[in-house]
């Protein structure tokens, strides 16, 4: 049964990452039926190449801009007066709450041995089952959590941030189509394994959301018009290192990791969303001006530490063997002053863990300006005095 569950998970991951053209008839049929379930007439459909194309539509071509702000005093018997998008959201959340109650009741009947839940997240699901992890909670770890990480966090998250930045204005509630797969797949897996008895009404509503996750990109429901985006033309990804449940992250080092038919997309390096310049023209000057620490780190690694150190004018103060990482060296640099930040120095170290390509990544750590000894600087990053860090066993 566990094998069947992971097959269902991988099936849904395929839908979430699909770059096939949208199945427009299936999409429009599912949305039309969702409209009908809330007593709303079917909308006119407006297809666009990407979420960005939706943000550029003229007002008369768009769904209603911003949702009506509902007061807490508004009672549920006035739901029929709410905007279409709000009623659809309410219905979807009612569905999910009802299914959550059913799933949680079954999880409550399968207690997990102390400490095993954390271990189960870091080992293959078959091994977790062999160590006594009950199947029901293992489904959450092996199906729902990996899909949320691979799709909701790794793909939909960067796209949503880029879309919000581009739009710069309220564009109404958005549903993510294929990127709704994590929550749909969770219930679908339980149901297809025969572990979640679902009423005909709930089953039909779940089927509608599942149909959309299989057939289209993002969509925006309005009173008269529903805008639907095509799926992307390309989604570039790589396995998440050391992940036991097939988790993925976006990655492409020669162009957008996700790109749509109109050219819009996002650049992502090893799971970190970055501006295009990080790929095409990283420089120490641009890195210094960047406020996001993860973007700075990624840009430095893209440029190369040796080149960055030279361009940034870092001055080597001292070196020392790394007691926590035998065979590797700690390098402490003085850095040019930045009026935006407290005075600091840079410790360049080597990761104790080996990357997938067999290399160990170098990384930089900011340490206080008054530290002159690389070993003391390394100890400071662990909250330890230098003499204590010097006696540590190999770190990972």
Long-range contacts (C-beta under 8 A, 24 or more apart in sequence): 1-135, 1-193, 2-125, 2-126, 2-129, 2-135, 2-138, 2-142, 4-192, 4-193, 5-139, 5-142, 5-143, 5-189, 5-193, 6-125, 6-142, 6-143, 6-245, 6-246, 8-143, 8-185, 8-188, 8-189, 8-192, 8-193, 9-142, 9-143, 9-146, 9-147, 9-185, 9-189, 9-245, 9-246, 10-246, 12-147, 12-181, 12-182, 12-184, 12-185, 12-188, 12-213, 13-147, 13-150, 13-151, 13-181, 13-246, 13-248, 15-178, 15-181, 15-213, 15-214, 16-147, 16-150, 16-151, 16-155, 16-178, 16-179, 16-181, 16-182, 16-213, 17-151, 17-155, 17-178, 17-235, 17-237, 17-248, 18-178, 18-231, 19-231, 19-232, 19-233, 19-234, 19-235, 20-231, 21-230, 21-231, 22-47, 22-215, 22-216, 22-217, 22-228, 22-230, 22-231, 23-214, 23-215, 23-216, 24-216, 24-228, 26-211, 26-214, 26-215, 26-216, 27-177, 27-211, 27-212, 27-215, 27-216, 27-219, 27-228, 28-228, 29-211, 30-208, 30-209, 30-211, 30-212, 30-215, 31-212, 31-219, 31-221, 31-226, 31-228, 33-208, 34-88, 34-91, 34-208, 35-84, 35-88, 35-221, 35-226, 37-91, 37-205, 37-208, 38-84, 38-87, 38-88, 38-91, 39-80, 40-84, 40-87, 40-223, 43-84, 43-221, 43-222, 43-223, 43-224, 43-225, 43-226, 44-224, 44-225, 44-226, 45-225, 45-226, 45-227, 45-228, 46-225, 46-226, 46-227, 46-228, 47-227, 47-228, 47-229, 47-230, 48-227, 48-228, 48-229, 48-230, 49-229, 49-230, 49-260, 49-261, 49-262, 49-264, 50-217, 50-229, 50-230, 50-232, 50-260, 50-261, 50-262, 50-264, 50-265, 51-159, 51-163, 51-174, 51-217, 51-218, 51-229, 51-260, 51-264, 52-163, 52-166, 52-260, 52-262, 52-264, 53-229, 53-260, 53-262, 53-264, 54-171, 54-218, 54-220, 54-227, 54-229, 55-163, 55-166, 55-167, 55-171, 57-227, 61-225, 61-227, 62-171, 62-172, 62-220, 62-222, 62-225, 62-227, 63-172, 63-220, 63-221, 63-222, 63-223, 63-225, 63-226, 63-227, 64-172, 64-222, 64-223, 65-169, 65-170, 65-171, 65-172, 66-170, 66-172, 67-170, 67-172, 67-173, 83-223, 84-221, 84-222, 84-223, 85-172, 85-173, 85-220, 85-221, 85-222, 86-173, 88-173, 88-175, 88-221, 89-173, 91-205, 92-209, 95-202, 95-205, 95-206, 95-209, 96-183, 98-202, 99-187, 99-196, 99-198, 99-202, 99-206, 102-196, 102-197, 102-198, 103-186, 103-187, 103-190, 103-196, 106-136, 106-190, 106-195, 106-196, 107-136, 107-137, 107-140, 109-136, 110-134, 110-135, 110-136, 110-137, 112-137, 117-141, 121-145, 121-244, 122-244, 123-244, 124-244, 124-245, 125-244, 125-245, 136-195, 139-189, 139-190, 139-193, 140-186, 141-245, 142-245, 143-185, 143-186, 143-189, 144-182, 144-183, 144-185, 144-186, 144-189, 145-245, 146-243, 146-245, 146-246, 146-247, 147-181, 147-182, 147-185, 147-186, 148-182, 149-240, 149-243, 149-247, 150-240, 150-246, 150-247, 150-248, 150-249, 151-179, 151-181, 151-182, 152-179, 152-182, 154-237, 154-240, 154-247, 154-248, 154-249, 154-250, 154-271, 155-179, 155-235, 155-237, 155-250, 155-258, 158-250, 158-258, 158-266, 158-268, 158-273, 159-258, 159-266, 161-273, 162-266, 162-273, 166-264, 171-220, 172-220, 172-221, 172-222, 173-220, 173-221, 174-218, 174-219, 174-220, 175-212, 175-218, 175-219, 175-220, 175-221, 176-217, 176-218, 177-212, 177-213, 177-215, 177-216, 177-217, 177-218, 177-219, 177-228, 177-229, 177-231, 178-213, 178-214, 178-215, 178-216, 178-217, 178-231, 179-213, 179-218, 180-209, 180-212, 180-213, 181-213, 184-209, 184-210, 184-213, 185-213, 229-260, 230-260, 230-261, 232-258, 232-259, 232-260, 232-261, 232-265, 233-259, 233-260, 233-261, 234-258, 234-259, 238-270, 239-356, 240-271, 241-355, 241-356, 253-279, 253-302, 254-279, 255-279, 269-298, 269-302, 270-298, 272-297, 272-298, 274-298, 274-299, 278-302, 283-311, 284-308, 284-311, 284-312, 284-313, 285-311, 287-312, 288-312, 288-338, 297-363, 297-364, 300-364, 301-361, 305-348, 305-362, 305-364, 309-333, 309-348, 312-336, 314-346, 317-345, 317-372, 318-372, 318-373, 318-374, 319-374, 320-373, 320-374, 320-375, 322-349, 322-350, 322-375, 322-378, 323-375, 323-378, 323-389, 323-390, 323-391, 323-392, 324-352, 324-378, 324-389, 324-392, 324-393, 324-394, 324-395, 325-349, 325-350, 325-352, 325-394, 325-395, 326-394, 328-360, 330-374, 330-375, 330-377, 330-378, 331-374, 332-367, 332-371, 332-372, 332-373, 332-374, 332-377, 342-369, 343-369, 344-368, 344-369, 345-369, 345-371, 345-377, 347-374, 347-377, 347-378, 347-381, 349-378, 352-394, 352-395, 352-396, 353-396
